Amino acid sequence: MRSGFMPQSEAQATLPDQTLAPIPTLVTGWGGGAGTPVSIVRPDGVEALRAGLELASRGAIARGMGRSYGDAAQLSGGLAIDTGLLKRMELDAHAGIVTAQAGVTIRELLESLLPMGWMVPVVPGTQHVSIGGAIASDIHGKNHGTAGTFGSHVEALSLFTADGELCELVPGSPDALFEATLGGMGLTGVIVEARIRMRPVGGPLLAVDTDRVGSLDEALAALQAPGGTHRVAWLDLLCSRPGRGIVTRAEHIATPEADARPTVKARAAVPHRWPGGALRASTVRAFNALRYRTAPRRERGHPESIGRHMFPLDALDAWPRLYGPRGLLQYQLVVPTGAEKVLEVAIERLRLANIPCYLAVLKDFGPANDAPLSFPIEGWTLALDMPRAASGLDRVLDALDELVAESGGRAYLSKDARLRPEALKAMYPRLEEWRRVRDRADPAGLWRSDLALRTSLI
Ligand SMILES: Cc1cc2nc3c(=O)[nH]c(=O)nc-3n(C[C@H](O)[C@H](O)[C@H](O)COP(=O)(O)OP(=O)(O)OC[C@H]3O[C@@H](n4cnc5c(N)ncnc54)[C@H](O)[C@@H]3O)c2cc1C
């Protein structure tokens, strides 16, 4: 059985439905901060994309839901190609294969497919991510150990390339353009459509095991305990014993009759000019202490909806505004198994430099895939949210980059707003291989972003 549908567009999208006339506007990454001037076009298909190229004399980059934290989906003075009108999707309900255009979001997929028993195999910590953004960042979920990245479930994709053609890409082709596009941060072209394998599930609920842990070591051990493929640890780094936290391991359960929302509806939004100024360490410390104390010490099999468990931050719209006008910076690193000491050192150095980490999340990763710029490698990933205005932040993170790279680890480009070219080179050993493929696909360097120029990615 095949069913085609056109989901509601996201509330976040504020542009008028237009296709060609570029609109000058200021954009930022999800971390906020001062806006960057771009011209935005919003094509509704390939013909409009081709027309858009005429306007791209200073380069162009695709933009999905703008949930990357830094400057990946923008090009100062250039063209941003908003994919918000590319919304068609079709499900082969027998095979569980979705063919979706790039602007369809994870939320839209879940709302349409979960009632039919199909789950998006890899979801990030927010439902507001487009298919194009998910592929271009080769995103991971809490289940990387068993499911790999989002890209591992993509059977084919259509890429709009610099010569104005639409290329059908499949894994393992001699030109390696499919692999260069997974995690390629929009720099090989605009993904227009993808064919993605879904996972069968028995309903909208997860059974969640929870353990309260007293240290980073305990968190690492609890993440490896048996049971539950979706694993994550929240760490409290503001208390006197940094590293205590809450570890959850969740598994899908068969409850077809359960009436739980597969997604999250924001219950409130932080206003544009947040009257509380910027978050304070003392407030977050008290919130963390309450969260830790009220979590169960040990709980097994607690039923929770997929939406609530996977996307807790989506309950508060525009939450980065809590960080004040300069916004937040997220530093997400991964280190290989055996380099756990680096996690401890990173936490300690930030503490010694008085840089407050308001949110810290730890996950385990399984083996890397074949895409040269894909972020996950087998080991541990730690994501740290810090105020951009914290004094000494860049100095401390530059030093951490060296440590992470020496251990064989790397920082996640989709979260990045500050990495230096030398660090990028040290962290991504297959960078040259990726550049060769990209340069063949885009010899004149049409696809560019502020991230790419800042880090010398291209
Ligand atoms: C609260 C929160 C939690 C998150 N949790 C996770 C997580 O658990 N795991 C994880 O991996 N990531 C996570 N992320 C990051 C997010 O998944 C990625 O940044 C994702 O790429 C964002 O998708 P987007 O549609 O917003 O893309 P954008 O931010 O708009 O763009 C991101 C990149 O994708 C490119 N791109 C977008 N659309 C296309 C297209 N059609 N063709 C080619 N390139 C395109 C852009 O050029 C840019 O380089 C999280 C983000 C937030 C805000």
The ligand as an SDF file (V2000), in Angstrom:
LIG
                    3D

 53 58  0  0  0  0  0  0  0  0999 V2000
   17.8390   20.6860   20.8490 C   0  0  0  0  0  0  0  0  0  0  0  0
   18.6950   20.0600   19.7790 C   0  0  0  0  0  0  0  0  0  0  0  0
   19.0890   18.7470   19.9500 C   0  0  0  0  0  0  0  0  0  0  0  0
   19.8830   18.1370   18.9610 C   0  0  0  0  0  0  0  0  0  0  0  0
   20.2480   16.8400   19.1430 N   0  0  0  0  0  0  0  0  0  0  0  0
   21.0040   16.2240   18.2140 C   0  0  0  0  0  0  0  0  0  0  0  0
   21.3580   14.8600   18.3410 C   0  0  0  0  0  0  0  0  0  0  0  0
   20.9750   14.1950   19.3120 O   0  0  0  0  0  0  0  0  0  0  0  0
   22.1080   14.3030   17.3630 N   0  0  0  0  0  0  0  0  0  0  0  0
   22.5210   14.9970   16.2800 C   0  0  0  0  0  0  0  0  0  0  0  0
   23.2020   14.4360   15.4170 O   0  0  0  0  0  0  0  0  0  0  0  0
   22.2030   16.2990   16.1130 N   0  0  0  0  0  0  0  0  0  0  0  0
   21.4600   16.9090   17.0640 C   0  0  0  0  0  0  0  0  0  0  0  0
   21.1060   18.2330   16.8920 N   0  0  0  0  0  0  0  0  0  0  0  0
   21.6070   18.9370   15.7130 C   0  0  0  0  0  0  0  0  0  0  0  0
   20.6580   18.7930   14.5050 C   0  0  0  0  0  0  0  0  0  0  0  0
   20.1560   17.4910   14.4100 O   0  0  0  0  0  0  0  0  0  0  0  0
   21.4590   19.0670   13.2290 C   0  0  0  0  0  0  0  0  0  0  0  0
   22.0930   20.2920   13.3130 O   0  0  0  0  0  0  0  0  0  0  0  0
   20.5820   19.0280   11.9640 C   0  0  0  0  0  0  0  0  0  0  0  0
   21.4150   19.1240   10.8370 O   0  0  0  0  0  0  0  0  0  0  0  0
   19.6090   20.2090   11.9400 C   0  0  0  0  0  0  0  0  0  0  0  0
   18.7340   20.0770   10.8450 O   0  0  0  0  0  0  0  0  0  0  0  0
   18.0980   21.3820   10.1830 P   0  0  0  0  0  0  0  0  0  0  0  0
   17.0240   20.9610    9.2660 O   0  0  0  0  0  0  0  0  0  0  0  0
   17.7470   22.3470   11.2460 O   0  0  0  0  0  0  0  0  0  0  0  0
   19.3370   21.8830    9.3420 O   0  0  0  0  0  0  0  0  0  0  0  0
   20.0500   23.3180    9.3340 P   0  0  0  0  0  0  0  0  0  0  0  0
   20.5010   23.6550   10.7030 O   0  0  0  0  0  0  0  0  0  0  0  0
   19.2060   24.2860    8.6260 O   0  0  0  0  0  0  0  0  0  0  0  0
   21.3240   22.9410    8.4490 O   0  0  0  0  0  0  0  0  0  0  0  0
   22.3200   22.0850    8.9680 C   0  0  0  0  0  0  0  0  0  0  0  0
   23.2810   21.6860    7.8540 C   0  0  0  0  0  0  0  0  0  0  0  0
   22.5630   20.9100    6.8940 O   0  0  0  0  0  0  0  0  0  0  0  0
   22.6570   21.5070    5.6120 C   0  0  0  0  0  0  0  0  0  0  0  0
   21.3870   21.2660    4.9270 N   0  0  0  0  0  0  0  0  0  0  0  0
   20.1350   21.5070    5.4090 C   0  0  0  0  0  0  0  0  0  0  0  0
   19.2300   21.1410    4.4670 N   0  0  0  0  0  0  0  0  0  0  0  0
   19.9260   20.6620    3.4050 C   0  0  0  0  0  0  0  0  0  0  0  0
   19.5610   20.1650    2.1230 C   0  0  0  0  0  0  0  0  0  0  0  0
   18.2920   20.0290    1.7170 N   0  0  0  0  0  0  0  0  0  0  0  0
   20.5530   19.7910    1.2810 N   0  0  0  0  0  0  0  0  0  0  0  0
   21.8480   19.8840    1.6380 C   0  0  0  0  0  0  0  0  0  0  0  0
   22.2400   20.3610    2.8320 N   0  0  0  0  0  0  0  0  0  0  0  0
   21.3000   20.7310    3.7060 C   0  0  0  0  0  0  0  0  0  0  0  0
   22.9230   22.9720    5.8550 C   0  0  0  0  0  0  0  0  0  0  0  0
   23.5790   23.5560    4.7450 O   0  0  0  0  0  0  0  0  0  0  0  0
   23.8170   22.9030    7.0860 C   0  0  0  0  0  0  0  0  0  0  0  0
   25.1390   22.6390    6.7070 O   0  0  0  0  0  0  0  0  0  0  0  0
   20.3070   18.8700   17.8320 C   0  0  0  0  0  0  0  0  0  0  0  0
   19.9010   20.1960   17.6750 C   0  0  0  0  0  0  0  0  0  0  0  0
   19.0990   20.7760   18.6390 C   0  0  0  0  0  0  0  0  0  0  0  0
   18.6640   22.2120   18.4670 C   0  0  0  0  0  0  0  0  0  0  0  0
  1  2  1  0
  2  3  1  0
  2 52  2  0
  3  4  2  0
  4  5  1  0
  4 50  1  0
  5  6  2  0
  6  7  1  0
  6 13  1  0
  7  8  2  0
  7  9  1  0
  9 10  1  0
 10 11  2  0
 10 12  1  0
 12 13  2  0
 13 14  1  0
 14 15  1  0
 14 50  1  0
 15 16  1  0
 16 17  1  0
 16 18  1  0
 18 19  1  0
 18 20  1  0
 20 21  1  0
 20 22  1  0
 22 23  1  0
 23 24  1  0
 24 25  2  0
 24 26  1  0
 24 27  1  0
 27 28  1  0
 28 29  2  0
 28 30  1  0
 28 31  1  0
 31 32  1  0
 32 33  1  0
 33 34  1  0
 33 48  1  0
 34 35  1  0
 35 36  1  0
 35 46  1  0
 36 37  1  0
 36 45  1  0
 37 38  2  0
 38 39  1  0
 39 40  1  0
 39 45  2  0
 40 41  1  0
 40 42  2  0
 42 43  1  0
 43 44  2  0
 44 45  1  0
 46 47  1  0
 46 48  1  0
 48 49  1  0
 50 51  2  0
 51 52  1  0
 52 53  1  0
M  END
$$$$
